[in-house]
């Protein structure tokens, strides 16, 4: 995962897949600011949608003390 400073970033989902353990790995690209163009991978233990349904979604990536939180919509 690309190291990002704490803050809120506008993102776009460019890839997502669920592994054999049920963990969904979501690749997002940062859309603006100093980190524009950075690709970050966030892993989730559960996802409400199929991984393919996440492709193309916009949202926010919130970094707090190096830990990511992803809000898609």
C-alpha positions in Angstrom: 0.0 0.0 0.0 1.2 3.5 -0.8 2.0 5.4 2.4 -0.3 8.4 2.7 -0.4 11.2 5.3 -3.4 11.3 7.6 -6.4 13.0 5.9 -9.3 12.5 3.6 -8.8 11.7 0.0 -11.3 11.6 -2.9 -10.8 8.2 -4.7 -12.0 6.1 -7.6 -12.0 2.3 -7.5 -9.8 0.8 -10.3 -9.7 -2.9 -9.3 -11.3 -5.2 -6.7 -11.2 -8.9 -6.1 -12.0 -11.3 -3.4 -9.4 -13.9 -2.4 -9.9 -17.5 -1.4 -10.1 -16.5 2.3 -13.0 -14.1 1.6 -10.9 -10.9 1.9 -11.7 -8.3 -0.7 -8.8 -6.3 -1.9 -9.8 -2.9 -3.4 -7.4 -0.8 -5.4 -8.2 2.9 -5.5 -6.6 5.9 -7.1 -6.4 9.3 -5.4 -8.0 11.9 -7.6 -6.6 15.2 -6.2 -4.1 16.9 -4.0 -0.5 16.1 -3.4 -1.2 12.4 -3.6 -3.0 12.6 -6.9 -2.4 9.5 -8.9 -1.3 7.4 -6.0 -2.8 3.8 -6.0 -3.7 2.4 -2.6 -4.9 -1.1 -1.8 -7.4 -1.5 1.0 -8.3 -5.0 2.3 -11.7 -5.7 3.8 -12.7 -8.8 5.7 -16.3 -8.5 4.4 -17.9 -6.6 1.5 -21.6 -6.2 1.0 -21.3 -6.2 -2.8 -19.5 -8.6 -5.2 -16.0 -7.3 -5.8 -16.9 -6.5 -9.5 -19.7 -4.3 -8.3 -17.2 -2.0 -6.7 -15.4 -1.1 -9.9 -15.8 2.5 -11.0 -17.2 3.7 -7.7 -16.2 7.1 -6.3 -15.7 7.6 -2.6 -13.4 8.8 0.2 -10.4 7.2 1.7 -9.8 8.4 5.3 -6.3 7.8 6.8 -6.0 8.1 10.6 -2.6 7.2 12.1 -1.8 5.2 9.0 -5.0 3.1 9.1 -7.3 3.4 6.1 -11.1 3.6 6.2 -13.0 3.5 2.9 -16.4 5.0 2.2 -17.8 4.2 -1.2 -21.0 5.5 -2.8 
